[in-house]
């Protein structure tokens, strides 16, 4: 009898745990993103091998693109090739691309396997506690932040206007990087698109 | 002998059920194919702005979703139930799909039909989604699902990003209507 009660209690705990874990925080509670022009503080997060990596060690000489990405989100996956091409195109220009996975539903192994399968060769960090996502006010995947050489935020938002590469009319992220590299002001500093919500812990 | 009889009975049941199952499936497929599909209308950004424009005769509840969005699909049965409970009580409830336009006559109505959703259903027809996102709420970054409630003055009085908290939403609706 005692054993049955223990089993029942354990099962109840598992169910309650699953409900709590599944609920997570909603983006209505997420702080607003930093203003354009704000300096992004130094941060350190583990990569997919558990190795701590700092912004300082990853940043590009002329700027850094942070992209919140996902393993399962179809919108994020629609951009895999474009994200990798971005990293390749701008590496020689001194701009680094860093991926960040802040979904509590996707662990480091899943992120590592997904990157290998999809050919994502840029470093990807695991933001398990959503510390960076909260600091940057990130809510969806894919969502990008372009920081200049001094870690000042110069662009926040989408990669471009369409998941469908044939329907791209506004290459917002690339335009922001090109303007910054050319010493010109960025015309469009923020741009939105639909995406999957970040599954917060 | 008793063992033989038991085996025979079990064998007969298995044999009969193997005929019965395909017949049942066949019936349900035939029923599905004749079911009326939920219609999905295209919604231009200007149409969305007009929908949000005041004054309104009833409060407006809008849910933005997509078939590729897991929490959107997960919350849909709750929304259908909510629609049945509140639309007769002076609430306008519409859904806006953010799927690609090519799915307007296929996967989007198919999902809504499966859900038995009867609220007016739209699909955003805009190559640049940003003006639509900003027309709804400047603070919204475009993460899905997203649910917004506007009062008759056109003021945004409730919003929820991520899977909807149905008890919380019902609480908000109860403040606006008398059931």
Contacts between the chains, C-beta under 8 A, distances in Angstrom:
chain1	res1	chain2	res2	distance
A	24	B	162	7.5
A	26	B	160	6.6
A	26	B	161	5.7
A	26	B	162	3.9
A	26	B	163	7.7
A	26	B	165	7.7
A	27	B	141	7.7
A	27	B	143	5.5
A	27	B	161	3.9
A	27	B	162	5.7
A	28	B	159	6.6
A	28	B	160	6.0
A	28	B	161	5.3
A	28	B	162	7.6
A	32	B	139	7.5
A	72	B	70	7.6
A	73	B	68	8.0
A	74	B	68	4.1
A	75	B	68	7.0
A	139	B	141	4.7
A	139	B	143	4.4
A	139	B	161	6.7
A	140	B	141	5.7
A	140	B	142	6.0
A	140	B	143	3.7
A	140	B	144	7.7
A	143	B	141	6.9
A	157	B	141	7.9
A	158	B	130	7.9
A	158	B	142	7.7
A	161	B	127	6.5
A	161	B	128	4.8
A	161	B	129	7.2
A	161	B	130	7.4
A	162	B	127	6.3
A	163	B	100	7.2
A	164	B	100	6.6
A	167	B	127	5.6
A	169	B	127	6.3
A	169	B	128	6.7
A	170	B	128	6.6
A	191	B	130	5.9
A	192	B	129	6.9
A	192	B	130	4.7
A	192	B	133	4.7
A	192	B	134	7.1
A	192	B	140	7.7
A	192	B	141	5.8
A	192	B	142	4.7
A	193	B	129	5.4
A	193	B	130	7.0
A	193	B	133	7.9
A	193	B	142	5.3
A	194	B	64	7.8
A	194	B	66	7.2
A	194	B	98	4.6
A	194	B	129	5.4
A	194	B	133	7.4
A	194	B	142	4.5
A	194	B	143	7.9
A	194	B	144	6.0
A	195	B	142	5.8
A	195	B	143	6.1
A	195	B	144	7.2
A	196	B	68	8.0
A	196	B	69	6.2
A	196	B	143	7.0
A	196	B	144	6.6
A	197	B	71	6.8
A	197	B	143	4.0
A	197	B	144	6.2
A	197	B	145	7.5
A	197	B	161	6.2
A	197	B	162	5.0
A	198	B	143	7.3
